[in-house]
Amino acid sequence: MNYLQINRANTLNGNIKISGAKNAALPLIAMTILAKNRVDIKNLPHVVDIKTLLKLLSNLGASCSDFSNGSDIISISTSALHETKATYDIVRTMRASILVLGPILARFGHCEVSLPGGCAIGQRPVDLHLKALEQMGAVINIEAGYIHATAPDGLKGCQIIFDKITVTGTANIVMAAALAKGITTITNAAREPEVVQLCEILNASGVKIDGISTGVLTIHGTDGKLVDIAEFSVIPDRIEAGTYLCAGAITNSELTLENANHKHLGAVIAKLEEMGNKISFTDTTITIHPSKVQKHVKIVTQEYPGFPTDMQAQFLALTTQADGTSIIEERLFENRFMHVSELQRMGADISLSGHTATIVGGTKLSGTDVMATDLRASSALVLAGLIADGVTNVHRIYHLDRGYDSLEVKLQNVGADIKRLNE
Ligand code: UD1
């Protein structure tokens, strides 16, 4: 198994190119199930989750061009797709496999997807996806660990009100509604930029969608007609960008991110500024001019445009170096503080009470062996390793590889002493 070995960095310096957003690319790849043509996708990140979804589509009969050659472009044709069952062996490795449920059910009238089950950061049920599909006319049974969904008379547009804002739930229902008969309205829809891009592309492909980037989406279904999707480029990964901005802040380094979109990072940039850092940007770059002293902060995770839960762990690492006591409240997931015990082993002073972490800043961190527990927790440990005395070994980095494209190479290029080794 691979692990990352990190030696304390002096300051970093230079530019980092941000990859395409994993969380945008996943629904966009699932969206190709709705297409009648071969779809070309640019700016796809080289991360394991993307490869997993491509493998799932290939297993179902789609043809995908080679994505192992270093290029960030892929071409997908789902015209020969015939299998409609997403099996456990794939779904268990990536919960986002549930994203094929809406489009397959809409196109074929039936679909089976293994239940994703629990995951490290909490229960993460898919009840809201299923309830919405039932409202659209689907018949859903759960048997032997599988969701069996059929829509004998096709899916029909209706009014859906999500009890909770769900990102992949919104994407799934938008894709189902795209081929449904009639108009579907989703109230309490997710407004994340990744959902916005999915809606914009479908809208440009002949599925009229009103209310894009608002909490109420109105989707005019095509009544089963597949759509023609022109080539597009995946939006930049805002969480990857936010992680490297935190790397700049924690190591007191000026870093410039290329191929980044500051407009998607409003809440993250606002917190970094509140901590004393200056952020400048152009249309495609973001530069952090770090403050020598990071001020303590209070953070509450929320749905977009609030502060993203996917940046909570990285800011938690950063606040261990702040000038006072910071408070971080996690409102989206019930078990998303597993990085805390690893940071404590490095010397951080953090106490947990329910969904709230209290972080006493200004502690000296020491390098040691730590274990990554989920995707974003992994990057928090890397950030801590950059400033910890001595050597930090971050184990179980398969979590990190699910969502960060060439993290150690990007950090090496700006001067970090980090390498990938084999246990
Ligand atoms: C997506 C992101 C993930 C991010 C999360 C929140 C992808 C592939 N993943 O995950 O990186 O951390 O949004 O921004 O885009 N819920 C239910 N029932 C459901 C669905 C969700 O109770 O049917 C709950 C969840 O348990 C959670 C909350 O709703 O508490 C938000 O979850 P959701 O937005 O669905 O997260 P994901 O789409 O899985």
Residues whose N, C-alpha, C, O or C-beta is under 5 A from the ligand:
A	BS01	UD1	N23 A96 R124 P125 V126 D127 L128 H129 K164 I165 T166 V167 T168 G169 T309 D310 L332 F333
